[in-house]
Amino acid sequence: LRVERLEIQISFFVLTRLLLIFNRRMMLADKLLSNLDYNTDSERHTLELLKLRFGEVSMNSPEVMIKDIDDSIRANKNIKDATRTSVDAVIVSHIFWPTLSNDPIKHHPRIQAELDGFAKMYAEQKNPRILNWMNQLGSVQIELEIIEDGKLEAKEFTSSPLLATLISHFEDRDSWTSQGLSNETGIPENVIQKRMAYWISNRVVVCNN
């Protein structure tokens, strides 16, 4: 009976430890992917403390995740030196990261052209490596002209790739139905309606029911 209790306690300890490490990876992924300036000093300091608690082997994946961000800085610089791309990519070693959302979306052609150009240059510089985009992750900085108090003003927005794709279609046509945008993006119509509420609430788009 004592042996059984000991085994249960050990199993519980191991499970709790694994859960802590897993949760730490999830939190780290969120922080790294939302860090627009690619600064990893804080995360690296925290990692060193966690190594002391859990051991270096247990922290192998978080260490690779942080290294991916540092490597991405160099890759972005090298590609920008060779092109006029406006894309900054976080290039991840997917086997070391927690599962990331990769829902499909058909980007607006202008956005897709930017991504294709970046991926082509990366493939040339890092042959035989290639990029597989996670199309709904990341953020897009957009400058739009909107009417405020009867005046046309430029306003900057930071949005999701889907929101950027949706508003980009309004550069091609003044009016869209949710079904039309669904056909263009491959996103369900009910999701389109929910996402367009952002542009409506910011008075970029007017909804005519």
C-alpha positions in Angstrom: 0.0 0.0 0.0 2.8 2.4 0.8 4.5 1.6 -2.5 1.2 2.3 -4.4 0.9 5.7 -2.6 4.5 6.5 -3.5 3.9 5.6 -7.1 0.7 7.8 -7.2 2.6 10.7 -5.6 5.4 10.4 -8.1 3.0 10.1 -11.1 1.1 13.2 -9.8 4.4 15.1 -9.4 5.5 14.2 -13.0 2.1 15.1 -14.4 2.0 18.4 -12.6 5.5 19.2 -13.8 4.6 18.4 -17.4 1.5 20.6 -17.1 3.5 23.5 -15.8 6.0 23.1 -18.7 3.2 22.8 -21.2 1.4 25.9 -19.9 4.7 27.8 -19.9 5.2 27.0 -23.6 1.7 28.2 -24.4 2.2 31.4 -22.5 5.7 31.9 -24.1 4.2 31.4 -27.6 1.6 34.0 -27.0 4.1 36.5 -25.7 6.6 35.9 -28.5 4.0 36.1 -31.3 2.5 39.3 -29.9 5.9 40.9 -29.4 6.1 43.3 -32.4 9.6 44.6 -31.6 11.1 41.0 -31.3 12.7 41.8 -28.0 13.3 38.6 -26.1 15.4 39.8 -23.1 12.6 39.4 -20.6 11.7 35.9 -21.9 15.3 34.8 -21.9 15.8 35.9 -18.3 12.7 34.0 -17.2 14.0 30.9 -19.1 17.2 30.9 -17.2 15.3 30.9 -13.9 13.1 28.1 -15.1 16.1 26.1 -16.1 17.3 26.2 -12.4 13.9 24.9 -11.3 13.1 22.3 -14.0 16.5 21.5 -15.5 17.9 22.4 -18.9 16.5 19.4 -20.8 12.9 20.3 -19.8 13.4 23.8 -21.2 14.8 22.8 -24.6 11.6 23.7 -26.5 11.2 27.2 -24.9 14.9 27.8 -25.7 14.4 26.9 -29.3 11.3 29.1 -29.4 13.3 32.2 -28.2 16.1 31.3 -30.6 13.5 31.3 -33.5 12.7 34.9 -32.7 16.3 35.9 -32.7 16.9 34.1 -36.0 13.8 35.7 -37.5 15.3 39.2 -36.8 18.3 38.2 -38.9 16.2 36.6 -41.7 14.0 39.7 -41.9 17.0 42.0 -42.2 18.6 39.9 -44.9 15.5 39.8 -47.0 14.7 43.5 -46.5 18.3 44.3 -47.6 17.5 42.4 -50.9 13.9 43.5 -51.5 11.4 46.3 -50.7 9.2 43.9 -48.8 7.0 45.3 -46.0 6.7 41.8 -44.4 8.2 40.9 -41.1 8.0 37.2 -40.4 8.3 35.1 -37.2 9.8 31.9 -38.5 9.1 29.0 -36.1 10.5 25.5 -35.8 7.1 24.0 -35.6 8.0 20.8 -33.8 9.2 22.8 -30.8 6.2 25.1 -30.6 2.7 24.3 -29.2 0.1 23.7 -31.9 -0.7 27.0 -33.5 -3.9 27.9 -35.3 -3.6 27.5 -39.0 -7.2 28.1 -40.3 -7.2 28.6 -44.1 -7.9 32.0 -45.7 -7.5 33.4 -49.2 -5.7 36.7 -48.8 -6.3 39.7 -50.9 -4.0 39.4 -54.0 -1.9 42.4 -52.9 -1.3 40.9 -49.5 -0.6 37.5 -51.0 1.9 39.0 -53.4 3.9 40.4 -50.5 3.9 37.0 -48.7 4.9 35.2 -51.9 7.8 37.6 -52.6 9.1 37.2 -49.0 8.8 33.4 -49.2 10.6 33.3 -52.5 13.5 35.3 -51.2 13.7 33.2 -48.1 13.8 30.0 -50.1 16.7 31.5 -52.2 18.6 32.5 -49.1 17.9 29.4 -47.0 17.7 26.7 -49.7 16.4 24.0 -49.2 14.2 25.5 -46.5 10.8 26.9 -47.5 8.1 28.8 -45.6 4.5 27.6 -44.9 2.5 30.6 -43.8 0.0 30.4 -40.9 -2.3 32.8 -42.7 -4.5 33.9 -39.8 -1.7 34.5 -37.3 0.2 37.8 -36.9 -0.8 41.4 -37.3 -1.0 44.0 -40.1 -0.5 47.7 -39.9 -2.7 49.6 -42.2 -3.2 53.3 -42.9 -6.6 54.2 -44.1 -8.3 57.4 -45.1 -11.5 57.9 -43.2 -14.0 60.8 -42.8 -13.8 62.4 -39.3 -16.1 65.4 -38.6 -16.5 66.0 -42.3 -12.8 65.9 -43.0 -10.7 63.2 -44.8 -8.0 62.0 -42.4 -5.4 59.3 -42.4 -5.6 56.9 -39.5 -3.5 53.9 -38.7 -4.9 50.5 -37.6 -3.2 47.3 -36.3 -5.4 44.4 -37.3 -5.5 40.7 -37.9 -4.6 39.4 -41.3 -8.3 38.5 -41.9 -9.4 42.1 -41.1 -6.7 43.5 -43.4 -7.8 41.2 -46.2 -11.4 42.2 -45.8 -10.8 46.0 -45.9 -8.3 45.6 -48.8 -11.2 44.4 -51.0 -12.9 47.7 -50.5 -10.0 49.3 -52.4 -11.3 47.4 -55.4 -15.0 48.0 -55.0 -17.0 50.4 -52.9 -19.6 47.9 -51.9 -19.5 44.2 -50.9 -22.0 41.7 -49.5 -20.9 39.3 -46.8 -21.5 36.5 -49.3 -19.2 38.2 -51.8 -16.5 38.6 -49.2 -17.0 35.0 -48.2 -16.5 33.9 -51.8 -13.3 35.9 -52.0 -11.7 34.8 -48.8 -13.1 31.3 -48.2 -14.3 32.3 -44.8 -17.9 31.5 -43.7 -20.4 34.3 -44.2 -21.3 34.4 -40.5 -17.6 34.9 -39.5 -17.3 37.7 -42.2 -20.3 39.5 -40.6 -18.7 39.3 -37.1 -15.3 40.5 -38.3 -16.7 43.4 -40.4 -18.2 44.7 -37.2 -14.7 46.0 -36.4 -14.5 48.2 -39.4 -18.1 49.3 -39.0 -17.5 50.3 -35.4 -14.4 52.3 -36.4 -16.5 54.1 -39.0 -14.4 52.8 -41.9 -17.3 51.0 -43.5 -21.0 51.7 -43.4 -23.4 48.8 -43.2 -26.6 49.2 -45.4 -29.1 46.5 -44.3 
